[in-house]
Amino acid sequence: MSTAVNSLEPRIKETRVGEHPIIADLMDGRTISVPLTWPWRLSEATPKQRLNFEIIGDGHGVNWPDIDEDISAEGMLHGIPARRPVQSITQTQ
């Protein structure tokens, strides 16, 4: 008995950013989507900023240069949302 293992990493062929989801068509034929709120910078971006993206790293990710945001195919598949930075509150007395 033999088992074939696909060692290729998932790569993005096309991306669409809707009003709620980010949708990626992978080169292996799968389509995946994640909520727009996962990359928080993207959820707070203007529609024009959301549409200005490029597929990077031979399809390993997507970059939105206007807002300095990246999302990877691996992150989308594994359900890893971007964390918001923690802001500290400094009190002066």
DSSP file (Angstrom, degrees, kcal/mol; ACC not computed):
  #  RESIDUE AA STRUCTURE BP1 BP2  ACC     N-H-->O    O-->H-N    N-H-->O    O-->H-N    TCO  KAPPA ALPHA  PHI   PSI    X-CA   Y-CA   Z-CA
    1    1 A M              0   0    0      0, 0.0     2,-0.4     0, 0.0     0, 0.0   0.000 360.0 360.0 360.0 134.6    0.0    0.0    0.0
    2    2 A S        -     0   0    0      2,-0.0     2,-0.5     0, 0.0     0, 0.0  -0.944 360.0-153.1-124.7 146.9    1.3    3.4   -0.9
    3    3 A T        -     0   0    0     -2,-0.4     2,-0.4     2,-0.0     0, 0.0  -0.970  10.9-144.4-119.3 126.4    0.2    6.8    0.3
    4    4 A A        -     0   0    0     -2,-0.5     2,-0.5     2,-0.0    -2,-0.0  -0.757  14.6-161.3 -89.6 132.5    0.8    9.9   -1.9
    5    5 A V        -     0   0    0     -2,-0.4     2,-0.9     2,-0.0     3,-0.0  -0.960  12.2-143.8-117.3 127.4    1.6   13.0    0.0
    6    6 A N        +     0   0    0     -2,-0.5    -2,-0.0     1,-0.1     0, 0.0  -0.799  19.2 179.1 -89.2 108.4    1.2   16.5   -1.5
    7    7 A S        +     0   0    0     -2,-0.9     2,-0.2     2,-0.1    -1,-0.1   0.420  41.9 115.6 -91.6   2.0    4.1   18.5   -0.1
    8    8 A L        -     0   0    0      1,-0.1     3,-0.1    -3,-0.0    -2,-0.1  -0.514  66.2-126.4 -74.1 136.7    3.2   21.7   -2.0
    9    9 A E        -     0   0    0     -2,-0.2     2,-0.1     1,-0.1    -1,-0.1  -0.502  36.5 -92.8 -76.1 150.6    2.2   24.6    0.2
   10   10 A P        -     0   0    0      0, 0.0     2,-0.4     0, 0.0    63,-0.2  -0.408  45.9-165.5 -65.0 138.8   -1.2   26.2   -0.7
   11   11 A R        -     0   0    0     62,-0.1    16,-2.5    -2,-0.1     2,-0.4  -0.983  17.4-123.9-130.9 141.9   -0.9   29.1   -3.1
   12   12 A I  E     +A   26   0A   0     47,-4.6    14,-0.3    -2,-0.4    49,-0.1  -0.680  23.8 176.5 -87.5 129.6   -3.4   31.8   -4.0
   13   13 A K  E    S+     0   0A   0     12,-3.5     2,-0.3    -2,-0.4    13,-0.2   0.831  72.1   2.6 -94.6 -45.5   -4.3   32.2   -7.6
   14   14 A E  E     -A   25   0A   0     11,-1.5    11,-2.5    45,-0.1    -1,-0.4  -0.975  62.4-158.3-142.3 153.2   -7.0   35.0   -7.2
   15   15 A T  E     -A   24   0A   0     -2,-0.3     2,-0.4     9,-0.2     9,-0.2  -0.991   4.5-172.2-134.5 143.0   -8.4   37.0   -4.4
   16   16 A R  E     -A   23   0A   0      7,-2.8     7,-3.2    -2,-0.4     2,-0.6  -0.998  10.5-154.6-131.8 138.2  -11.7   38.9   -3.9
   17   17 A V  E     -A   22   0A   0     -2,-0.4     5,-0.2     5,-0.2     2,-0.1  -0.945  20.6-178.8-114.6 112.5  -12.5   41.2   -1.0
   18   18 A G        -     0   0    0      3,-2.7    32,-0.0    -2,-0.6    -2,-0.0  -0.130  47.7 -84.9 -93.6-166.2  -16.2   41.5   -0.5
   19   19 A E  S    S+     0   0    0      1,-0.1     3,-0.1    -2,-0.1    -1,-0.0   0.792 123.1   6.6 -72.4 -27.4  -18.2   43.5    2.0
   20   20 A H  S    S+     0   0    0      1,-0.2    16,-3.4    16,-0.1    17,-0.3   0.712 122.6  47.5-123.9 -45.9  -17.8   40.7    4.6
   21   21 A P  E     - B   0  35A   0      0, 0.0    -3,-2.7     0, 0.0     2,-0.5  -0.641  60.1-138.5-103.5 161.8  -15.5   37.9    3.5
   22   22 A I  E     -AB  17  34A   0     12,-2.8    12,-1.9    -2,-0.2     2,-0.5  -0.976  29.2-162.1-105.1 126.0  -12.0   37.6    1.9
   23   23 A I  E     -AB  16  33A   0     -7,-3.2    -7,-2.8    -2,-0.5     2,-0.4  -0.931   8.7-172.4-116.8 131.8  -12.2   34.9   -0.7
   24   24 A A  E     -AB  15  32A   0      8,-3.1     8,-2.7    -2,-0.5     2,-0.6  -0.986  14.5-151.6-126.4 129.7   -9.2   33.2   -2.2
   25   25 A D  E     -AB  14  31A   0    -11,-2.5   -12,-3.5    -2,-0.4   -11,-1.5  -0.880  23.9-145.1 -94.1 123.1   -9.1   30.8   -5.1
   26   26 A L  E >   -A   12   0A   0      4,-3.4     3,-1.7    -2,-0.6   -14,-0.2  -0.508  19.6-117.3 -89.2 158.8   -6.1   28.4   -4.6
   27   27 A M  T 3  S+     0   0    0    -16,-2.5   -15,-0.1     1,-0.3    -1,-0.1   0.702 112.8  62.3 -67.5 -19.3   -4.0   27.0   -7.4
   28   28 A D  T 3  S-     0   0    0    -17,-0.3    -1,-0.3     2,-0.1     3,-0.1   0.392 123.9 -99.5 -88.3   5.2   -5.1   23.5   -6.5
   29   29 A G  S <  S+     0   0    0     -3,-1.7    -2,-0.1     1,-0.4     2,-0.1   0.259  82.7 125.5 100.7 -12.2   -8.8   24.3   -7.3
   30   30 A R        -     0   0    0     -5,-0.1    -4,-3.4     1,-0.0     2,-0.4  -0.453  46.6-149.8 -78.1 154.9  -10.0   25.0   -3.7
   31   31 A T  E     -B   25   0A   0     -6,-0.2     2,-0.3    -2,-0.1    -6,-0.2  -0.997  18.2-179.5-122.7 129.6  -11.8   28.2   -2.7
   32   32 A I  E     -B   24   0A   0     -8,-2.7    -8,-3.1    -2,-0.4     2,-0.3  -0.892   5.1-170.2-126.0 156.8  -11.4   29.4    0.9
   33   33 A S  E     -B   23   0A   0     -2,-0.3   -10,-0.2   -10,-0.2    -2,-0.0  -0.994   5.3-171.5-145.9 152.9  -12.8   32.4    2.7
   34   34 A V  E     -B   22   0A   0    -12,-1.9   -12,-2.8    -2,-0.3    42,-0.1  -0.954  40.1 -86.4-136.9 156.5  -12.3   34.2    6.0
   35   35 A P  E >   -B   21   0A   0      0, 0.0     3,-1.7     0, 0.0     8,-0.1  -0.332  32.2-125.4 -63.3 144.7  -14.2   37.0    7.7
   36   36 A L  T 3  S+     0   0    0    -16,-3.4     7,-0.3     1,-0.3     6,-0.1   0.734 107.6  67.2 -60.8 -23.1  -13.1   40.5    6.8
   37   37 A T  T 3  S+     0   0    0    -17,-0.3    -1,-0.3     1,-0.2     3,-0.2   0.644  79.6  80.5 -75.6 -14.2  -12.7   41.2   10.5
   38   38 A W  S <  S+     0   0    0     -3,-1.7     2,-1.4     1,-0.3    44,-1.0   0.964  93.5  45.2 -60.5 -54.0   -9.7   38.7   10.8
   39   39 A P  S >> S-     0   0    0      0, 0.0     4,-1.6     0, 0.0     3,-1.4  -0.727  84.2-164.7 -86.4  94.0   -7.2   41.1    9.4
   40   40 A W  H 3> S+     0   0    0     -2,-1.4     4,-1.3    42,-0.3     5,-0.1   0.778  82.3  58.3 -56.6 -32.7   -8.4   44.1   11.5
   41   41 A R  H 34 S+     0   0    0      1,-0.2     4,-0.4     2,-0.2    -1,-0.3   0.900 107.4  48.9 -62.6 -37.3   -6.5   46.7    9.4
   42   42 A L  H X4 S+     0   0    0     -3,-1.4     3,-0.9     1,-0.2    -2,-0.2   0.873 106.5  54.8 -70.0 -36.7   -8.4   45.5    6.4
   43   43 A S  H 3< S+     0   0    0     -4,-1.6    -1,-0.2    -7,-0.3    -2,-0.2   0.779 112.1  44.8 -67.9 -24.8  -11.8   45.6    8.2
   44   44 A E  T 3< S+     0   0    0     -4,-1.3    -1,-0.2    -3,-0.2    -2,-0.2   0.441  96.0 103.6 -95.5  -1.1  -11.1   49.3    9.1
   45   45 A A  S <  S-     0   0    0     -3,-0.9    -3,-0.1    -4,-0.4    22,-0.0  -0.336  77.5-104.4 -79.6 160.9   -9.9   50.2    5.6
   46   46 A T     >  -     0   0    0      1,-0.1     4,-2.3    -2,-0.1     5,-0.2  -0.404  34.3-107.3 -75.5 160.3  -11.8   52.1    3.0
   47   47 A P  H  > S+     0   0    0      0, 0.0     4,-1.5     0, 0.0     5,-0.1   0.890 122.4  53.4 -55.4 -38.9  -13.3   50.2    0.0
   48   48 A K  H  > S+     0   0    0      1,-0.2     4,-0.7     2,-0.2     3,-0.1   0.912 109.0  48.1 -63.2 -42.7  -10.6   51.8   -2.2
   49   49 A Q  H >4 S+     0   0    0      1,-0.2     3,-0.7     2,-0.2    17,-0.2   0.873 108.5  55.0 -65.4 -37.1   -7.8   50.5    0.1
   50   50 A R  H 3< S+     0   0    0     -4,-2.3    -1,-0.2     1,-0.2    -2,-0.2   0.831 106.5  51.4 -64.8 -32.1   -9.4   47.1    0.2
   51   51 A L  H 3< S+     0   0    0     -4,-1.5     2,-1.2    -5,-0.2    -1,-0.2   0.624  91.1  83.2 -81.9 -12.7   -9.3   46.8   -3.6
   52   52 A N    <<  +     0   0    0     -3,-0.7    14,-0.5    -4,-0.7     2,-0.3  -0.718  66.0 125.8 -94.2  88.7   -5.6   47.8   -3.8
   53   53 A F        -     0   0    0     -2,-1.2     2,-0.3    11,-0.2    11,-0.2  -0.917  40.9-154.9-138.4 164.3   -3.9   44.5   -3.2
   54   54 A E  E     -C   63   0B   0      9,-2.2     9,-2.8    -2,-0.3     2,-0.4  -0.998  24.4-118.7-140.8 144.0   -1.3   42.2   -4.8
   55   55 A I  E     -C   62   0B   0     -2,-0.3     7,-0.3     7,-0.2     2,-0.2  -0.691  42.8-169.2 -79.6 130.2   -0.6   38.5   -4.6
   56   56 A I  E >>> +C   61   0B   0      5,-2.5     5,-1.7    -2,-0.4     3,-0.8  -0.737  50.0  30.8-121.7 165.3    2.9   38.1   -3.2
   57   57 A G  G >45S-     0   0    0      1,-0.3     3,-1.1    -2,-0.2    -1,-0.2   0.870 127.6 -58.2  59.3  42.6    5.4   35.3   -2.7
   58   58 A D  G 345S-     0   0    0      1,-0.3    -1,-0.3    -3,-0.2    -2,-0.1   0.838 112.8 -42.1  55.8  34.7    4.4   33.3   -5.7
   59   59 A G  G <45S+     0   0    0     -3,-0.8   -47,-4.6     2,-0.2    -1,-0.3   0.480 109.1 118.8  95.6   3.4    0.9   33.0   -4.3
   60   60 A H  T <<5S-     0   0    0     -3,-1.1    13,-2.2    -4,-0.7    14,-0.5   0.682  82.9  -7.6 -76.0 -16.1    1.7   32.4   -0.7
   61   61 A G  E   < -CD  56  72B   0     -5,-1.7    -5,-2.5    11,-0.3     2,-0.4  -0.959  61.3-115.4-163.1 180.0    0.0   35.5    0.5
   62   62 A V  E     -CD  55  71B   0      9,-2.6     9,-2.1    -2,-0.3     2,-0.4  -0.987  23.1-157.8-130.4 139.6   -1.8   38.8   -0.3
   63   63 A N  E     -CD  54  70B   0     -9,-2.8    -9,-2.2    -2,-0.4     7,-0.2  -0.962  11.6-162.4-122.0 136.5   -0.5   42.3    0.5
   64   64 A W  E >>> - D   0  69B   0      5,-3.1     5,-1.7    -2,-0.4     3,-1.1  -0.899  12.0-172.2-111.5  96.2   -2.5   45.5    0.9
   65   65 A P  T 345S+     0   0    0      0, 0.0     3,-0.4     0, 0.0    -1,-0.1   0.796  76.8  63.3 -65.1 -30.4    0.2   48.2    0.6
   66   66 A D  T 345S+     0   0    0    -14,-0.5   -16,-0.1   -17,-0.2   -17,-0.1   0.800 119.3  25.1 -64.6 -27.0   -2.0   51.2    1.5
   67   67 A I  T <45S-     0   0    0     -3,-1.1    -1,-0.2   -18,-0.2   -26,-0.0   0.302 105.3-118.5-121.5   8.0   -2.6   49.7    5.0
   68   68 A D  T  <5 +     0   0    0     -4,-0.7     2,-0.4    -3,-0.4   -27,-0.1   0.933  63.1 146.2  54.8  53.0    0.5   47.6    5.5
   69   69 A E  E   < -D   64   0B   0     -5,-1.7    -5,-3.1   -28,-0.1     2,-0.3  -0.960  26.0-178.1-124.5 138.7   -1.5   44.3    5.8
   70   70 A D  E     -D   63   0B   0     -2,-0.4     2,-0.3    -7,-0.2    -7,-0.2  -0.966   4.5-174.2-129.9 148.8   -0.6   40.8    4.7
   71   71 A I  E     -D   62   0B   0     -9,-2.1    -9,-2.6    -2,-0.3     2,-0.3  -0.991  14.8-146.5-140.3 138.5   -2.6   37.6    4.9
   72   72 A S  E  >  -D   61   0B   0     -2,-0.3     4,-2.1   -11,-0.2   -11,-0.3  -0.694  22.3-124.7-104.9 157.1   -1.2   34.2    4.0
   73   73 A A  H  > S+     0   0    0    -13,-2.2     4,-2.5    -2,-0.3     5,-0.2   0.905 115.6  52.9 -61.7 -41.1   -2.9   31.2    2.4
   74   74 A E  H  > S+     0   0    0    -14,-0.5     4,-2.5   -64,-0.2    -1,-0.2   0.922 108.0  50.3 -59.7 -45.2   -1.7   29.1    5.4
   75   75 A G  H  >>S+     0   0    0      1,-0.2     5,-2.4     2,-0.2     4,-0.6   0.888 111.2  48.5 -62.0 -39.5   -3.2   31.6    7.8
   76   76 A M  H ><5S+     0   0    0     -4,-2.1     3,-0.6     3,-0.2    -1,-0.2   0.921 114.0  46.1 -66.1 -43.1   -6.5   31.5    6.0
   77   77 A L  H 3<5S+     0   0    0     -4,-2.5    -2,-0.2     1,-0.2    -1,-0.2   0.860 116.5  43.9 -68.0 -35.8   -6.5   27.7    6.0
   78   78 A H  H 3<5S-     0   0    0     -4,-2.5    -1,-0.2    -5,-0.2    -2,-0.2   0.431 110.5-117.8 -93.2   1.2   -5.5   27.3    9.6
   79   79 A G  T <<5 +     0   0    0     -4,-0.6    -3,-0.2    -3,-0.6    -4,-0.1   0.953  54.2 158.4  67.2  51.1   -7.9   30.0   10.9
   80   80 A I      < -     0   0    0     -5,-2.4    -1,-0.2    -6,-0.1     2,-0.1  -0.830  21.6-164.6-111.4  93.7   -5.3   32.4   12.3
   81   81 A P        -     0   0    0      0, 0.0     2,-0.2     0, 0.0   -43,-0.1  -0.412  28.9-102.3 -74.2 153.7   -6.8   35.9   12.6
   82   82 A A        -     0   0    0    -44,-1.0     2,-0.4    -2,-0.1   -42,-0.3  -0.532  36.3-128.8 -72.7 138.5   -4.5   38.9   13.1
   83   83 A R        -     0   0    0     -2,-0.2    -1,-0.1   -44,-0.1     3,-0.1  -0.707  16.0-121.5 -91.0 140.5   -4.4   40.2   16.6
   84   84 A R        -     0   0    0     -2,-0.4     2,-0.1     1,-0.1    -1,-0.0  -0.524  37.3-102.7 -72.6 145.0   -4.9   43.8   17.4
   85   85 A P        -     0   0    0      0, 0.0     2,-0.5     0, 0.0    -1,-0.1  -0.418  34.0-117.2 -67.5 145.7   -2.0   45.4   19.2
   86   86 A V        -     0   0    0     -2,-0.1     2,-0.5    -3,-0.1    -3,-0.0  -0.729  25.9-149.1 -85.4 126.8   -2.6   45.9   22.9
   87   87 A Q        -     0   0    0     -2,-0.5     2,-0.3    -3,-0.0    -3,-0.0  -0.839   7.9-143.1 -99.0 130.8   -2.5   49.6   23.9
   88   88 A S        -     0   0    0     -2,-0.5     2,-0.6     2,-0.0     0, 0.0  -0.680   7.8-138.1 -91.7 147.3   -1.3   50.4   27.3
   89   89 A I        -     0   0    0     -2,-0.3     2,-0.6     2,-0.0    -2,-0.0  -0.917  14.4-159.9-106.0 120.5   -2.9   53.2   29.3
   90   90 A T        -     0   0    0     -2,-0.6     2,-0.5     2,-0.0    -2,-0.0  -0.881   5.2-156.9-103.1 125.6   -0.4   55.5   31.1
   91   91 A Q        -     0   0    0     -2,-0.6     2,-0.4     2,-0.0    -2,-0.0  -0.850   3.3-161.0-103.0 135.2   -1.8   57.5   34.0
   92   92 A T              0   0    0     -2,-0.5    -2,-0.0     1,-0.1     0, 0.0  -0.924 360.0 360.0-112.8 140.7   -0.2   60.6   35.2
   93   93 A Q              0   0    0     -2,-0.4    -1,-0.1     0, 0.0    -2,-0.0   0.369 360.0 360.0-124.5 360.0   -0.8   62.1   38.6
